[in-house]
Structures are given as C-alpha cells and as structure tokens.
Amino acid sequence: MKKTILAAALAAALPLMQAAAAQAPEQAAAAKPAEAAKPAPKAKAAKATHRATTAKRHQDARHCLERPNNDAIIRCAEEYL
C-alpha cells in the first residue's frame, strides 16, 4: 500500500519537476549579464583592503624591558597582546 502511494506521488510530482527544470535555463540566461558586472568591483575592493603591515601582536616588544619598573613594563607590553 505504501509503495502505491509513493509511486502515485512521484507520478504527480514528475511533471512539476520537469516544468521547473525547463524554466531554470531561461532564468539562468537572464541572470548572467547581471553577474558579469559584479566581479569587477569585488576585485578592486579586495586589492584595496589588503594590508601589508604586520599586526601589532607580531611585532617585537623587547624595548619594553628597558622600562624602570615592572608596572611600566607590563603597561608597555599590553599594547602588543
């Protein structure tokens, strides 16, 4: 009984799926010109946001050890965390 119901549901759904598949290429063709214009601004934005500087936490903080007391050393070194 369950197999019969499943077969009937698939038979009813098959024409709907074929109609949707036929419409998909038309929609894809309409969307292609709009997609072609988008990559150019993204490429420019990616190049502009690239930073060549080193992060503060990767820089050398040994100069902080020259401070007069532990509190000053700690305050100086916290900037590099």
C-alpha positions in Angstrom: 0.0 0.0 0.0 2.8 2.4 0.9 4.6 1.7 -2.3 1.5 2.5 -4.3 1.1 5.9 -2.6 4.8 6.7 -3.1 4.5 5.8 -6.8 1.4 8.0 -7.2 3.1 10.9 -5.5 6.2 10.6 -7.7 4.0 10.4 -10.8 2.2 13.5 -9.8 5.4 15.4 -9.0 7.4 14.4 -12.1 5.6 16.9 -14.5 6.1 19.7 -12.0 9.8 19.0 -11.7 10.2 18.9 -15.5 8.4 22.3 -15.8 10.7 23.8 -13.2 13.7 22.4 -15.0 12.6 23.9 -18.3 12.3 27.3 -16.7 15.7 27.2 -14.9 17.8 27.7 -18.1 15.7 30.8 -19.0 16.2 32.3 -15.6 20.0 31.5 -15.6 20.4 33.2 -19.0 18.7 36.3 -17.7 20.9 36.4 -14.6 24.2 36.0 -16.4 24.5 39.7 -17.6 23.9 40.9 -14.1 26.5 38.6 -12.6 29.1 39.6 -15.2 29.1 43.2 -13.9 29.6 42.2 -10.2 33.1 40.7 -10.2 34.9 43.9 -11.3 34.0 45.9 -8.2 34.8 43.0 -5.9 38.3 42.6 -7.4 39.0 46.3 -6.8 37.8 46.2 -3.3 39.8 43.1 -2.4 43.0 44.8 -3.6 42.3 48.0 -1.8 41.7 46.3 1.6 44.8 44.1 1.6 47.2 45.3 4.3 50.9 44.8 4.0 51.7 45.9 7.6 52.5 43.5 10.4 49.9 43.0 13.2 50.9 44.7 16.5 51.0 41.4 18.3 53.6 40.0 15.9 55.9 43.0 16.4 58.9 43.0 18.7 58.1 44.3 22.3 61.6 43.8 23.8 62.1 47.6 24.0 59.5 47.5 26.9 62.1 45.6 29.0 64.1 48.9 29.3 61.4 50.5 31.4 62.3 51.3 35.0 59.8 49.1 36.9 57.5 46.1 36.4 54.4 48.2 36.2 55.8 50.2 33.3 57.0 47.1 31.5 53.6 45.5 31.8 51.7 48.6 30.6 54.1 48.8 27.6 53.8 45.1 26.7 50.0 45.1 26.9 49.8 47.0 23.7 51.3 44.0 21.9 48.8 41.5 23.2 
